Amino acid sequence: MAIVIIVVAVPEGLPLAVMLTLAYSVRKMLLDQNFVKKLASCEIMGGANNICSDKTGTLTMNKMTVTNIYVGADKILKVNDEKYNWDDYLPNKKHQELFNQAVACNTSGTAENASATEQAMLKMMVKLGLDVESIRKKHIPEPYVRFQFTSKRKRMSTVIHNCDVTGFDARCHMKGAAEIVLSCCTWYFDQMEK
């Protein structure tokens, strides 16, 4: 009632009324054990019509597992196996090396200490019997060039060296939103080669 009187009686009281309303919202959210740092976030959340969330990893234990890889064809990993055999998934040695560089060098942290997505990729590398740190030491010199993931870029990129590519020593690996990464590509593997 007091807020209505302020708004009706004095137009200048509108900002005060908004602040009081937001403060009341914050107090109510604290009772639901939601900590609000900024008052404006209550207003923003009040205007949300749809909230989308993925169940796996967000609402459960935040653990992910790589189940499929695309290497010229969709390959399903046997996730219950202790170890993976490279030849079952990618028989071409050059493609194996490219894949190893892409996963090991375009991730940060370790299989135990990284984001859930990166942990899943690094655990897959461990199951393949690869030493991620030695691959990183070979291809990522100090200082290295890495463009971190941002919500604006929607991708992360790392420039690696010692690639053994004829005429070129450096290569840029990128990961991120599929539509962003694909728009940067000029070609891709569309068939398996021995």
C-alpha positions in Angstrom: 0.0 0.0 0.0 2.8 2.4 0.9 4.4 1.8 -2.5 1.2 2.5 -4.3 0.8 5.8 -2.4 4.4 6.8 -3.2 3.9 6.1 -6.9 0.5 7.8 -7.2 1.4 10.8 -5.1 4.9 11.6 -6.3 6.4 10.5 -9.7 9.8 11.1 -8.3 9.1 8.3 -5.8 9.1 5.7 -8.6 12.9 4.9 -8.3 12.4 4.5 -4.6 9.4 2.2 -5.1 11.4 0.0 -7.5 14.3 -0.2 -5.0 12.0 -1.2 -2.2 10.3 -3.8 -4.3 13.6 -5.3 -5.4 14.9 -5.3 -1.8 11.7 -7.1 -0.8 12.4 -9.6 -3.6 15.9 -10.2 -2.4 14.7 -10.8 1.2 12.1 -13.3 -0.1 14.7 -15.1 -2.2 17.1 -15.4 0.8 14.3 -17.3 2.6 14.5 -19.8 -0.3 18.3 -19.9 0.2 19.0 -18.0 -3.0 21.8 -15.4 -2.5 21.4 -12.3 -4.7 24.4 -10.1 -5.2 22.8 -7.4 -7.4 19.3 -6.0 -7.0 18.8 -5.7 -10.7 19.1 -9.5 -11.2 15.8 -10.0 -9.4 14.1 -7.8 -12.0 15.9 -9.6 -14.8 14.8 -13.0 -13.5 11.3 -11.7 -13.0 11.1 -11.0 -16.7 12.3 -14.4 -17.8 9.7 -16.4 -19.7 11.7 -19.6 -20.3 14.7 -21.0 -18.4 16.5 -23.8 -20.3 18.9 -26.2 -18.6 20.6 -29.4 -19.6 20.0 -32.2 -17.1 23.2 -34.0 -17.4 26.0 -32.4 -15.5 23.9 -29.4 -14.3 21.3 -31.0 -12.1 23.1 -34.2 -11.4 26.8 -34.8 -10.4 28.4 -32.5 -13.0 30.2 -35.5 -14.6 30.4 -36.0 -18.3 31.7 -38.8 -20.5 32.6 -38.8 -24.1 30.4 -41.4 -25.8 30.9 -40.7 -29.5 33.6 -39.2 -31.6 33.4 -38.1 -35.2 36.5 -39.0 -37.2 35.2 -39.1 -40.7 32.4 -41.3 -39.4 30.5 -41.4 -36.1 32.3 -43.8 -33.8 30.6 -45.0 -30.6 33.1 -45.4 -27.7 32.7 -48.4 -25.3 32.6 -46.2 -22.2 32.6 -49.2 -19.8 36.0 -50.4 -21.1 39.1 -49.7 -19.0 41.2 -48.8 -22.1 40.4 -47.9 -25.7 42.3 -49.2 -28.7 43.1 -46.5 -31.2 42.8 -48.7 -34.2 39.2 -49.5 -33.4 38.3 -45.8 -33.7 40.9 -44.1 -35.9 43.3 -46.3 -37.8 45.1 -43.5 -39.7 48.2 -42.4 -37.8 48.2 -38.9 -39.2 44.6 -38.5 -38.1 45.4 -39.9 -34.6 48.2 -37.3 -34.2 45.8 -34.5 -35.3 43.2 -35.7 -32.9 45.7 -36.0 -30.0 46.9 -32.5 -30.6 43.4 -31.1 -30.8 42.2 -32.6 -27.5 45.4 -32.4 -25.4 46.4 -28.9 -26.5 43.0 -27.2 -26.7 42.1 -28.2 -23.1 43.4 -26.8 -19.8 43.8 -28.5 -16.5 44.0 -32.2 -15.9 41.5 -35.1 -16.0 40.8 -34.4 -12.3 41.0 -30.6 -12.3 39.2 -28.9 -15.2 35.6 -28.1 -16.3 33.3 -31.1 -16.7 33.6 -31.1 -20.5 37.3 -30.9 -20.5 37.6 -33.6 -17.8 35.6 -35.9 -20.1 37.9 -35.3 -23.0 41.0 -35.7 -21.0 39.8 -39.0 -19.4 39.1 -40.3 -22.9 42.8 -39.5 -23.7 44.0 -41.4 -20.6 41.9 -44.4 -21.7 43.6 -44.2 -25.1 46.9 -44.6 -23.2 48.2 -41.1 -24.0 50.3 -38.8 -21.8 48.5 -35.5 -22.2 51.3 -33.5 -20.5 54.0 -34.8 -22.8 51.8 -33.9 -25.8 51.4 -30.4 -24.4 55.1 -30.0 -23.7 55.9 -30.9 -27.3 53.3 -28.6 -29.0 52.7 -25.7 -26.6 55.8 -23.5 -26.1 56.2 -20.9 -23.4 54.8 -18.3 -23.9 51.8 -19.8 -25.7 48.9 -18.3 -27.6 45.5 -19.2 -26.3 42.2 -17.4 -26.9 40.0 -18.3 -24.0 36.3 -19.2 -24.4 33.9 -16.3 -24.0 30.2 -16.1 -24.4 30.7 -13.6 -27.2 33.2 -15.6 -29.2 31.6 -19.0 -28.3 34.8 -20.7 -29.0 38.3 -21.4 -27.6 41.5 -21.5 -29.7 45.1 -22.6 -29.1 48.0 -22.1 -31.4 50.4 -25.1 -31.3 53.8 -25.7 -32.8 56.0 -28.6 -33.9 53.2 -30.0 -36.0 55.3 -31.8 -38.6 53.2 -30.3 -41.3 55.1 -29.7 -44.6 55.9 -26.0 -44.9 54.1 -25.0 -41.7 55.2 -25.3 -38.1 52.1 -23.8 -36.4 48.5 -24.9 -36.3 45.4 -23.4 -34.6 43.0 -25.7 -32.9 39.5 -24.5 -32.1 36.6 -25.9 -30.1 33.2 -24.4 -29.2 29.7 -24.0 -30.5 29.2 -26.2 -33.6 27.8 -23.4 -35.7 30.7 -21.1 -34.9 33.4 -23.7 -35.5 31.8 -25.0 -38.7 31.6 -21.5 -40.1 35.4 -21.2 -39.7 36.1 -24.5 -41.5 36.9 -24.8 -45.2 37.0 -28.7 -45.2 36.5 -31.7 -42.9 37.1 -35.4 -42.8 34.2 -37.0 -44.6 35.6 -40.6 -44.9 38.0 -42.8 -43.0 41.4 -43.3 -44.6 43.8 -46.1 -43.7 
